[in-house]
Amino acid sequence: MPGDPQRSVTDKPHRGAGTSAVEVRRSPRRSRTVSAYREGDRTVVLIPARMSEAEERRWVGVMLDKLAAQESRSVLGDRELTERALRLSEQYFDGRARPSSVRWVTNQNTRWGSCTPSEGSIRLSHRLQGMPEYVVDYVLLHELAHLLVPGHGPRFWRLLEAYPRTERARGYLEGVVAADRLPHLPAAREE
């Protein structure tokens, strides 16, 4: 049928493919983007029709790795989150910040975390789940620092200087906020 994507199931093993088959679908409507998803027991990779075989092989490997990484990310439970906060406190604050509880919450949509120093409780927004570890660690350290220093004065920021990825994590979070403010247009489904 005209306009249908060209399909091929590869029998060549790909890094990260495991035992599932990989189906590559070429689309003349796709000009630059590559995407992939799981469909039953196989992986479907969508590519532009004009892509060379070498580019196809490279992109199939990239997309298989990306899917594997997404699927391997596990969300920390509250207990693991508390253990992680305690490890970070030991590593960066000599164990001085001792939270009584650390948990995920779903009612924080305008902030990444919050802390009640008098109770020693830390709450992290569920929106952080799935973000890179260094970002979650930064937010945990930010809230742990509040157990030691109220406010965001020079003493507070000096504490956070101990974490080498502070600026990178802050930039990541600023990017997420900026992207959320962009107008969202419905995505066209390409196959």
C-alpha positions in Angstrom: 0.0 0.0 0.0 1.4 3.4 -0.9 2.7 5.5 2.1 3.1 2.4 4.3 6.3 2.2 6.1 8.9 -0.2 4.8 9.2 -3.0 7.4 12.1 -5.4 8.1 12.7 -7.8 10.9 16.4 -8.0 11.6 18.0 -11.3 12.4 21.3 -9.6 13.3 21.9 -9.4 17.1 22.0 -5.9 18.5 23.6 -4.8 21.6 20.9 -4.6 24.4 18.4 -6.5 22.3 18.2 -9.5 24.5 16.2 -12.3 22.9 13.5 -10.2 21.4 13.3 -9.5 17.6 13.8 -6.0 16.3 11.5 -4.7 13.6 12.7 -1.6 11.8 10.0 0.5 10.1 11.1 3.0 7.6 8.7 6.0 7.0 8.9 8.5 4.2 7.0 11.0 6.5 9.8 10.8 9.0 12.7 13.1 8.1 15.0 13.3 11.1 13.5 11.6 14.2 14.1 8.1 15.4 12.0 6.4 18.0 11.4 3.0 19.5 9.0 1.1 21.6 8.1 -2.5 22.7 5.3 -4.2 20.9 4.6 -7.6 22.5 7.8 -9.7 22.3 9.6 -7.5 19.8 11.1 -4.0 19.7 9.9 -1.6 16.9 12.3 1.1 15.8 10.9 3.9 13.6 13.4 5.6 11.2 13.4 7.9 8.2 13.1 6.0 4.9 16.3 7.6 3.5 18.5 6.5 6.3 21.5 4.4 5.3 22.0 0.8 6.5 25.0 1.9 8.6 22.9 4.7 10.2 20.1 2.2 10.8 22.4 -0.2 12.6 23.8 2.6 14.7 20.4 4.0 15.6 18.9 0.6 16.4 21.7 0.1 18.9 21.2 3.5 20.4 17.5 3.0 20.7 17.8 -0.5 22.2 20.2 0.9 24.8 17.9 3.8 25.5 14.9 1.5 26.0 16.9 -0.9 28.2 18.0 2.1 30.4 14.5 3.3 30.7 13.2 -0.1 31.7 16.0 -0.7 34.2 15.3 2.5 36.2 13.6 1.5 39.4 11.8 4.0 41.6 13.1 4.1 45.1 10.6 3.3 47.8 10.4 5.5 50.9 12.7 3.2 52.9 15.4 3.2 50.2 15.0 7.0 49.9 15.6 7.4 53.6 18.7 5.1 53.4 20.0 7.1 50.5 19.5 10.4 52.4 21.4 9.0 55.4 24.3 7.9 53.1 24.4 11.4 51.5 24.4 13.0 54.9 27.4 10.8 55.9 29.2 11.5 52.7 28.7 15.3 52.4 27.6 16.6 55.9 29.6 14.2 58.2 26.3 12.6 59.2 25.0 15.7 60.9 21.7 15.9 59.0 19.6 13.0 60.4 16.1 13.0 58.9 13.3 11.2 60.8 11.5 10.4 57.6 12.0 10.8 53.9 9.2 10.1 51.5 7.7 10.7 48.1 4.6 12.9 47.9 2.2 13.7 45.1 0.9 17.0 46.3 4.0 19.1 45.4 3.7 20.4 41.9 5.5 23.7 42.3 8.5 22.6 44.3 10.9 19.7 44.1 11.1 19.0 47.8 10.3 20.4 51.2 11.5 20.0 54.7 10.1 20.5 58.2 13.3 20.9 60.4 11.4 20.7 63.7 10.1 17.2 62.8 13.1 16.2 60.7 10.9 15.2 57.8 11.7 15.5 54.2 9.3 15.2 51.3 10.2 14.9 47.6 7.9 15.5 44.7 6.9 12.4 42.8 7.9 14.4 39.7 11.6 13.6 40.5 11.0 9.9 40.0 12.7 8.7 36.9 15.1 11.7 36.8 18.8 11.1 36.9 20.2 10.0 40.3 22.5 13.0 40.6 19.3 15.3 40.4 17.5 13.3 43.1 20.7 13.4 45.2 20.9 17.1 44.8 17.3 17.7 46.0 17.9 15.3 48.9 21.0 17.2 49.9 19.2 20.5 49.5 16.6 19.4 52.0 19.1 17.7 54.3 21.0 21.1 54.4 17.8 22.7 55.6 17.9 20.4 58.7 21.2 22.1 59.5 20.7 25.7 58.2 17.4 27.5 57.8 16.8 29.6 54.7 19.0 30.0 51.6 21.8 32.2 52.9 25.5 31.9 52.3 26.0 29.2 55.0 23.3 27.1 53.3 25.0 27.3 49.9 28.4 26.7 51.3 27.1 23.3 52.6 25.9 22.4 49.1 29.2 23.3 47.5 30.4 19.9 48.9 28.3 18.2 46.3 30.2 18.4 42.9 27.0 18.1 40.8 25.1 20.9 42.4 25.2 23.3 39.4 24.5 20.5 36.9 21.5 19.3 38.8 20.2 22.9 39.2 20.5 23.4 35.5 18.7 20.2 34.8 15.8 21.2 37.0 15.7 24.7 35.5 15.4 23.0 32.1 12.5 20.9 33.2 10.7 23.9 34.5 11.4 25.8 31.3 10.2 22.9 29.1 7.0 22.7 31.2 6.3 26.4 30.4 6.4 25.8 26.6 3.2 25.5 24.8 2.3 21.9 24.3 1.1 20.9 20.9 -0.4 17.5 20.3 2.3 15.2 18.9 1.7 13.7 15.5 2.0 9.9 15.6 4.4 8.7 12.9 4.8 5.1 11.9 
